[in-house]
Amino acid sequence: MNLEAVLAELAPKIGTEFHVSPWVTMTQERIDRFADATGDHQWIHVEPERARVESPFGATIAHGYLVLSLYPSLRGHDGRNTPPFPGVTRTINYGVNRVRFPSPVRAGARLRGRFALVDATGRNGALQVVERFTAELDAGDKPACVAEIVRLLYFD
């Protein structure tokens, strides 16, 4: 496929949900590893006993940016060189539009990703795709994260 063919295929899909991931559990181990990777060891994330007693959530909570960083795996990008469309040679994260974290993710909570196509346009020889990523909590009426992810797909 080429850029024009993919644009034609995506045009009628704008505004529609196209993927829902399996549920994943936010473990304390994952939270701790993220804290180690980023240097953000705030007690609300990494001290379960203190968080149980002192925090308004009654448990540790995941970093908001940890939830956002789950986008690739929840989206199904496994890094195994499987292009999203035939002919795509590389995909680049271009940016994130509006990001919000409406609800905390407690350690032990389950969440999944929901993905909808917001826009697809040609941009300097690449396909610019904007997807709405919603991290949905298994138990909760508000999502953990809502963001628009912008990626560039190249066909060269």
C-alpha atoms as one frame of an Amber mdcrd trajectory, in Angstrom:
protein
   0.000   0.000   0.000   1.026   3.595  -0.398   0.100   6.811   1.384  -2.826
   7.657  -0.912  -4.334   4.171  -0.596  -4.116   4.231   3.195  -5.643   7.729
   3.350  -8.548   6.524   1.202  -9.012   3.498   3.460  -8.949   5.559   6.668
 -11.171   8.471   5.589 -14.505   6.725   6.289 -13.184   5.431   9.638 -12.515
   8.840  11.186 -14.528   9.177  14.388 -14.851   5.433  14.957 -13.391   3.163
  17.602 -11.092   0.582  16.048  -9.422  -1.273  18.912 -10.099  -2.331  22.503
  -7.217  -3.998  24.304  -7.357  -6.851  26.781  -7.449  -5.912  30.459  -4.103
  -5.497  32.238  -3.439  -5.252  35.957  -1.492  -2.309  37.321   0.869  -4.067
  39.692   2.930  -2.437  42.412   5.992  -3.940  40.738   5.214  -2.054  37.503
   4.701   1.175  39.468   8.010   0.661  41.292   9.898  -0.046  38.043   8.454
   3.126  36.505   9.506   5.096  39.593  13.026   3.695  39.224  13.124   4.548
  35.508  11.923   8.133  35.997  13.310   8.965  39.429   9.808   9.810  40.697
   9.659   7.988  44.032   6.889  10.067  45.601   5.410   8.086  48.493   1.918
   8.082  46.972   3.329   5.740  44.313   5.905   3.599  46.105   5.029   3.317
  49.806   1.978   1.002  50.045   1.606   1.095  53.835   1.897   4.862  54.060
  -0.458   5.322  51.110  -2.982   2.960  52.706  -3.045   5.123  55.820  -2.389
   8.663  54.566  -3.591   8.981  50.993  -7.170   9.765  50.021  -7.068   6.719
  47.705  -6.309   4.124  50.398  -3.535   2.591  48.294  -0.615   3.548  46.112
  -1.511   4.921  42.698   0.222   4.662  39.349   1.994   7.685  37.933  -0.175
   9.381  35.330   2.680   9.200  32.854   2.957   5.463  33.491  -0.663   5.065
  32.398   0.005   7.217  29.321   3.129   5.188  28.525   1.023   2.029  28.234
  -0.319   3.353  24.917   2.007   1.277  22.685   1.389  -2.048  24.409  -2.353
  -1.524  24.839  -2.553  -0.413  21.204  -0.928  -3.682  20.163   2.409  -2.283
  18.991   4.630  -5.097  20.123   7.852  -3.836  18.554   8.182  -6.897  16.355
   8.387  -4.949  13.095   4.758  -5.532  12.207   3.731  -2.387  10.304   0.237
  -0.960  10.883  -0.260  -1.028   7.087   1.618  -2.861   4.343   4.361  -0.636
   2.998   4.978   1.350   6.192   8.736   1.430   6.805   8.774   3.304  10.119
   6.458   4.892  12.642   7.480   7.921  14.692   5.755   9.309  17.770   5.173
  12.929  16.803   3.416  14.208  19.895   0.461  14.190  22.189  -2.410  16.610
  22.019  -4.453  17.304  25.146  -3.761  14.795  27.949  -5.947  14.393  31.032
  -5.882  11.999  33.983  -9.492  12.080  35.288  -9.172   9.181  37.729  -6.291
   7.609  39.682  -5.205   4.021  39.045  -4.737   2.182  42.336  -2.182  -0.614
  42.555  -4.027  -3.824  41.675  -6.604  -2.098  39.438  -7.371  -3.401  35.967
  -7.416  -1.150  32.932  -7.619  -1.454  29.175  -7.129   0.825  26.213  -9.850
   2.016  23.875  -8.743   3.608  20.610 -10.593   5.767  18.099  -9.357   7.405
  14.915  -9.534  11.204  15.192  -7.775  12.223  11.985  -5.565  10.946   9.169
  -3.832  13.340   6.794  -0.819  13.507   4.543   2.091  15.490   5.989   5.397
  16.000   4.172   5.249  12.579   2.527   4.098  10.800   5.684   0.726   9.756
   7.020  -0.116  11.720  10.176  -2.537   9.751  12.319  -4.259  11.137  15.411
  -5.788   8.563  17.724  -7.831   9.093  20.884  -6.460   6.830  23.613  -8.720
   6.220  26.589  -7.412   4.150  29.504 -10.611   2.672  30.887 -10.747   1.372
  34.466 -12.520  -1.908  35.184 -14.119  -0.457  38.309 -14.875   3.207  37.877
 -17.071   5.628  36.037 -14.245   7.896  34.810 -11.254   6.895  32.682  -7.720
   6.948  34.034  -6.328   8.779  31.010  -7.615  10.418  27.845  -5.135  11.643
  25.248  -4.779  12.275  21.538  -1.671  10.502  20.263  -0.097  11.821  17.055
   2.080   9.493  14.978   3.791   9.783  11.623   3.899   6.729   9.348   6.395
   6.681   6.494   6.158   4.666   3.288   9.587   5.351   1.766
